[in-house]
Amino acid sequence: MEHATFLKINPADSVIVCLQPKQKGDVIEVDGQKITINQDTPAGHKVLIKDVPKGTDIIKYGYPIGHAAIDLKSGDWVNENNLKTNLSGTLEYTYHPVNEELSIPQENRTFKGYIRRNGDVGVRNEIWIVPTVGCVNGIAERLVNELKKETGEEGVDAIYAWHHNFGCSQLSEDHEDTRKVLRDICLHPNAGAVLVLSLGCENNQPDDFIAMLGDYDKDRIRLLVTQQVEDEMEAGMTILRELYTIARQDKREEVPVSKLRVGLKCGGSDGFSGITANPLVGEFSDWLVAQGGTSVLTEVPEMFGAETILMNRCRTKQLFDQTVSMINTFKDYFLSHGEPVGENPSPGNKAGGISTLEDKALGCTQKCGKAPVCGVMEYGDRLSSTGLNLLSAPGNDLVAATALASCGCHLVLFTTGRGTPFGTFVPTMKIATNPNLATRKKNWIDFSAGQLIEGRNMQELIPEFINKVLAVASGEPAKNEVNGYREIAIFKNGITL
């Protein structure tokens, strides 16, 4: 991409995106037509190419992103004040399969991971304490601090307790979702050893929860019910010392990149997200899938307006039907609470140049490239299909990233235009959409896709990005790990007792 000052993304678009701020009176030339900018327009925002009357669809990425709320003139700044969503309720969809096979060569790349007893592979070797209920969060933290003090974390990558507020006083689906996510954390291959820490009287009963783990490695996953022992610290440390002795023996080995599972997430998006970081991550996703690996796209509300693109990439009619159900179920969730389905962009999104949910979705879904959809999962499900998968979860950054990790992703690629520091319980790499963010927040950002508007092109940048992701998979800490910003968040839908 050259040092242009604006970009027309698709030939069919009725807007251009400003790559640099434009001043009122500036003149640009688009498709041989001179356009005078009518208002000061920030970078990342849209300018209309031709006059349109009220009600006309505005096109970006080759698709409608809403309609003009008033009559608009060529050169007008198009934003949330004059562009309104076309989204409403649930829809009926028809399957029109698009089978675009990836023509990406096999590279036989590897990364250094930990091979577990069941053949699964982890990219970290950590010791985790997983509370079955929020009541024991304090005990979990004390145990972590004591084990760190004794061992200095020597021989393992980290020691963490995954705090949450749930495990009791929840009903029905919420209770089961909590149990599923905690189960998934216990079974995640990034953990070399896990202490399941229970109170004893909670709704998430310890024996029933352990049964959910199935045929697990009993040497590396242990249970402590704190109400059943006189001194929970002494009992907990006895178990943790045994787990530490086992986990510290693990060593990294070369494993094929086909074993890698990566989650795709965006947050604090801006007008550059859909033209730099998300397409870069999409190229990586396609590359990984072509190598036999797995990528997972979530944030269902941020698919609204671009969902048919994903539906028609489904390998089978059954996957199409599952995707339709996922989309319409989430729309019903909003509608059942009296909320519209199209009011998603945050104040930061709008300030960054995203005006409607369709605008956001068409940029968001570029993270999954062009690969066919090979799997569709409900919230809390664990991966069973390689290739590109869709996962039902909300757009909330903490909840969605936790859901991606819980389904089995080894790390999360998180694109951002506004910046965010957090990470979930697996490495959470931040990819900046613009060079300004990458420069200002070096302590948050792992890679700058903003280079794509500074003269670099995708062909030369994608190998660097692949190398960076594989380096993190091989043990290089992501910035969230360096900072110690790691937590989990569990989706809650219904009643809390």
Buried (B, 14 or more C-beta within 10 A) or exposed (E): BEEEBBBBBEEEBBBBBBBBEBEEEBEBEBEEEEBEBBBEBBBBBBBBBBEBEEEBBBBBBEBBBBBBEEEBEBBBBBBBEBBBBBBEEBEEBEBEEEEEEBEBEEEEBBBBBBBBEEEBBBBBBBBBBBBBBBBBBEBBBBBBEBBBEEBEBEBBBBBBBBBBBBBBBBEEBBBBBBBBBBBBBBBBBBBBBBBBBBBBEBBBBBEEBBEBBEEBBEEBBBBBBBEEBEEBEEBBBEBBEBBBEBBBEBEBEEBBBBBBBBBBBBBBBBBBBBBBBBBBBBBBBBBBBBBBBBBBBBBBBBBBBBBBBBBBBBBEEEBBBBBBEBBBEBBEBBBEEEEBBBEBBBEBBBBBBBBBBBBBBBBBBBBBBBBBBBBBBBBBBEBEBBBBBBBBBBBBBBBBBBBBBBBBBBBBBBBBBBBBBBBBBBBBBBBBBBBBBBEEBEEBBBBBBBBBBEEBEBEEBBEEBBEBBBBBBBBBBBBBBEBEBBBBBBBBBEEEE
